């Protein structure tokens, strides 16, 4: 009689979807952090963010998850000054580079958070507070034993759907085809979202990124997936007429 296989250990809810890149900060980037954090950075903490205070009352706010060194963030912000952009990443040199770029360009409608996106969404952003969420080229963790680290799973997608305002858009881009197929399935299964489009040419509002260029040079296929929270919730089903209600259900 063969021994039964042990049950798989549950995946921790806070398992990071990223691997922190170690390295020394240059003097210029340390100076950028010191000079521009007060102007553009959101202080660390667990308290809820007041987006109206950060961006102005009535301003639509989009969360960018993982901005790398910030080049794409700067391009999108410059092209859309009417939208508040909350940019989140855990890589300190990238945070410093983005702060420097914001100061040089005077892009006052961008705020930077050095934090894990799941933690930020769960603890600091209110339901229905975001006009959009952008996740461009997250780590695909291609090896099967690492799939549990992928960011775009059912739990994260449900959290995003809850934080989006009605009509809000989740925009995902990846150059790893198996991951794109998996994400498409996750988005299609999320009841709070409608998968509107899966395309292999970037929308005109998304600039090319360094990760994208690297993937294209290797022959990868880039996929953009766009899922929207419906503008209006589905109406609740009407109650059954009294004569059809089960015994004991009447008041």
C-alpha positions as CSV (number, residue, x, y, z in Angstrom):
1,X,0.0,0.0,0.0
2,X,1.6,3.3,-1.1
3,X,1.8,6.2,1.3
4,X,-0.6,9.0,0.7
5,X,0.9,12.3,-0.5
6,X,1.0,15.1,2.0
7,X,-1.5,17.9,1.4
8,X,0.0,21.0,-0.2
9,X,0.7,23.8,2.1
10,X,-1.7,26.8,1.8
11,X,-0.3,29.8,-0.1
12,X,0.2,32.7,2.4
13,X,-2.1,35.7,1.5
14,X,0.9,38.1,1.8
15,X,3.3,36.1,-0.3
16,X,5.2,38.7,-2.3
17,X,4.7,38.8,-6.1
18,X,8.1,40.5,-6.6
19,X,11.7,39.9,-5.8
20,X,13.4,42.9,-4.3
21,X,16.4,44.0,-6.4
22,X,19.4,44.7,-4.2
23,X,21.9,47.3,-5.0
24,X,23.5,50.5,-3.8
25,X,21.7,53.8,-4.2
26,X,23.7,56.4,-6.1
27,X,24.3,59.8,-4.4
28,X,22.1,61.5,-7.0
29,X,19.2,59.2,-6.2
30,X,19.6,59.6,-2.5
31,X,19.6,63.3,-3.1
32,X,16.4,63.0,-5.1
33,X,14.6,61.1,-2.4
34,X,15.6,63.8,0.2
35,X,14.7,66.7,-2.1
36,X,11.4,65.6,-3.6
37,X,9.8,63.1,-1.3
38,X,7.8,65.8,0.6
39,X,6.5,67.2,-2.6
40,X,5.5,64.0,-4.5
41,X,5.7,61.0,-2.1
42,X,2.9,59.6,0.0
43,X,4.1,58.9,3.6
44,X,4.2,55.3,4.6
45,X,1.6,54.0,7.0
46,X,-1.7,52.0,7.2
47,X,-4.2,54.9,7.4
48,X,-6.6,55.4,4.6
49,X,-5.5,57.8,1.8
50,X,-7.6,60.9,1.2
51,X,-7.4,61.0,-2.6
52,X,-9.4,64.3,-2.8
53,X,-6.8,65.9,-0.6
54,X,-3.9,64.5,-2.6
55,X,-5.3,65.2,-6.1
56,X,-8.2,67.6,-5.7
57,X,-11.9,67.0,-5.2
58,X,-13.5,65.3,-8.2
59,X,-10.3,64.3,-9.8
60,X,-10.3,60.7,-11.2
61,X,-7.4,58.7,-9.8
62,X,-5.6,55.8,-11.5
63,X,-3.3,53.4,-9.6
64,X,-0.2,52.2,-11.4
65,X,1.2,49.0,-9.9
66,X,4.9,48.6,-10.4
67,X,6.4,51.4,-12.5
68,X,10.0,50.3,-12.7
69,X,12.2,53.3,-13.3
70,X,9.2,55.5,-14.0
71,X,9.7,56.4,-17.7
72,X,6.2,55.1,-18.7
73,X,4.6,56.8,-15.7
74,X,6.1,60.2,-16.7
75,X,4.9,59.8,-20.3
76,X,1.3,58.9,-19.3
77,X,1.2,61.6,-16.7
78,X,2.4,64.3,-19.2
79,X,-0.2,63.1,-21.7
80,X,-3.1,63.2,-19.3
81,X,-2.9,66.1,-16.8
82,X,-6.6,65.8,-15.8
83,X,-6.1,62.4,-14.1
84,X,-4.5,61.9,-10.8
85,X,-1.9,59.1,-10.9
86,X,-0.9,57.2,-7.8
87,X,2.2,55.2,-8.7
88,X,3.2,52.3,-6.4
89,X,6.5,50.3,-6.4
90,X,8.8,48.7,-3.9
91,X,12.1,49.4,-5.6
92,X,13.7,52.4,-3.9
93,X,16.0,53.4,-6.8
94,X,13.0,53.5,-9.1
95,X,11.1,55.6,-6.6
96,X,13.9,58.1,-6.5
97,X,14.2,58.2,-10.3
98,X,10.5,58.9,-10.7
99,X,10.6,61.6,-8.0
100,X,13.4,63.3,-9.9
101,X,11.5,63.1,-13.2
102,X,8.4,64.5,-11.6
103,X,10.3,67.5,-10.2
104,X,12.0,68.1,-13.5
105,X,8.7,68.1,-15.4
106,X,6.6,69.7,-12.8
107,X,3.9,67.0,-12.9
108,X,2.0,67.9,-9.8
109,X,-0.9,65.4,-10.4
110,X,1.3,62.4,-9.6
111,X,1.9,60.9,-6.2
112,X,4.4,58.1,-5.4
113,X,4.0,55.3,-2.9
114,X,6.8,53.0,-1.9
115,X,4.6,50.0,-0.9
116,X,3.3,46.6,-1.9
117,X,0.3,47.1,-4.2
118,X,-1.9,44.4,-2.4
119,X,-1.3,46.0,0.9
120,X,-2.0,49.4,-0.5
121,X,-5.3,48.3,-2.0
122,X,-6.4,46.4,1.0
123,X,-5.5,48.9,3.8
124,X,-5.3,52.4,2.3
125,X,-7.8,52.7,-0.6
126,X,-11.5,52.8,-0.2
127,X,-14.0,50.7,-2.2
128,X,-15.0,52.5,-5.4
129,X,-12.3,55.1,-5.1
130,X,-10.3,54.4,-8.3
131,X,-11.0,55.3,-11.9
132,X,-8.5,52.7,-13.1
133,X,-5.7,50.3,-12.2
134,X,-2.7,49.6,-14.5
135,X,-0.5,46.6,-14.2
136,X,2.1,46.7,-16.9
137,X,4.5,43.7,-17.3
138,X,4.4,42.2,-13.9
139,X,6.8,39.4,-13.2
140,X,5.2,36.3,-14.9
141,X,7.0,33.8,-12.6
142,X,7.2,31.3,-15.5
143,X,8.3,28.2,-13.5
144,X,5.3,26.2,-12.3
145,X,6.6,26.1,-8.7
146,X,6.6,29.9,-8.7
147,X,3.1,30.4,-10.1
148,X,1.8,31.0,-6.5
149,X,3.8,34.3,-6.6
150,X,1.9,35.7,-9.5
151,X,0.2,39.0,-8.7
152,X,-2.9,38.6,-10.9
153,X,-4.8,35.8,-9.2
154,X,-8.5,35.6,-8.3
155,X,-8.0,37.3,-4.9
156,X,-6.1,40.3,-6.2
157,X,-8.6,40.7,-9.1
158,X,-11.5,40.7,-6.8
159,X,-9.8,43.3,-4.6
160,X,-9.2,45.5,-7.6
161,X,-12.8,45.1,-8.8
162,X,-14.0,46.3,-5.4
163,X,-11.7,49.3,-5.3
164,X,-12.7,50.4,-8.8
165,X,-15.5,53.0,-9.2
166,X,-18.4,51.9,-11.5
167,X,-17.0,52.2,-15.1
168,X,-13.4,51.9,-13.8
169,X,-10.9,50.0,-15.9
170,X,-8.3,47.4,-15.0
171,X,-5.5,47.4,-17.7
172,X,-3.0,44.6,-17.7
173,X,-0.1,44.1,-20.2
174,X,2.3,41.1,-20.3
175,X,4.7,39.6,-22.8
176,X,4.4,36.1,-21.5
177,X,1.6,34.3,-23.4
178,X,0.8,31.5,-20.9
179,X,0.4,34.3,-18.2
180,X,-1.8,36.3,-20.6
181,X,-4.1,33.2,-21.1
182,X,-4.2,32.7,-17.3
183,X,-5.0,36.4,-16.6
184,X,-7.8,36.3,-19.3
185,X,-9.4,33.4,-17.5
186,X,-9.1,35.1,-14.1
187,X,-10.6,38.3,-15.4
188,X,-13.5,36.5,-17.2
189,X,-14.3,34.6,-14.0
190,X,-14.4,37.7,-11.8
191,X,-18.1,38.7,-11.3
192,X,-17.2,42.3,-10.6
193,X,-15.5,42.9,-13.9
194,X,-16.3,42.5,-17.6
195,X,-13.4,41.5,-19.9
196,X,-13.9,43.9,-22.7
197,X,-10.8,43.4,-24.9
198,X,-7.8,41.2,-25.4
199,X,-5.4,42.8,-28.0
200,X,-1.9,42.3,-29.3
201,X,-1.3,46.0,-30.2
202,X,-1.0,48.4,-27.4
203,X,-3.8,51.0,-26.9
204,X,-2.7,54.5,-28.0
205,X,-2.6,55.7,-24.4
206,X,0.0,53.1,-23.3
207,X,3.6,54.0,-24.1
208,X,6.0,51.2,-24.9
209,X,8.0,50.1,-21.8
210,X,11.6,48.9,-21.4
211,X,10.3,45.5,-20.4
212,X,8.1,45.4,-23.5
213,X,11.0,46.3,-25.8
214,X,13.1,43.5,-24.2
215,X,10.3,41.0,-24.7
216,X,9.7,42.0,-28.3
217,X,13.4,41.7,-29.0
218,X,13.1,38.1,-27.8
219,X,10.2,37.4,-30.0
220,X,7.5,37.5,-27.3
221,X,3.9,38.4,-28.1
222,X,2.6,41.3,-26.0
223,X,-1.0,41.1,-24.8
224,X,-3.1,43.9,-23.4
225,X,-6.1,42.9,-21.4
226,X,-8.8,45.4,-20.5
227,X,-11.5,44.6,-18.0
228,X,-14.1,47.1,-16.7
229,X,-16.3,47.3,-13.6
230,X,-19.8,47.6,-15.0
231,X,-21.2,51.2,-14.8
232,X,-24.2,50.1,-12.9
233,X,-24.7,47.0,-10.7
234,X,-27.0,44.3,-12.0
235,X,-30.5,44.7,-10.6
236,X,-31.4,42.4,-7.8
237,X,-34.0,39.7,-8.7
238,X,-37.5,40.6,-7.8
239,X,-39.0,38.6,-4.9
240,X,-41.4,35.9,-5.7
241,X,-45.1,36.7,-5.4
242,X,-46.5,35.9,-1.9
243,X,-48.5,32.9,-3.2
244,X,-45.4,31.2,-4.5
245,X,-43.3,31.8,-1.3
246,X,-42.5,28.6,0.7
247,X,-44.5,27.9,3.9
248,X,-43.2,30.1,6.8
249,X,-41.7,32.8,4.5
250,X,-44.5,35.3,4.9
251,X,-44.3,38.0,7.5
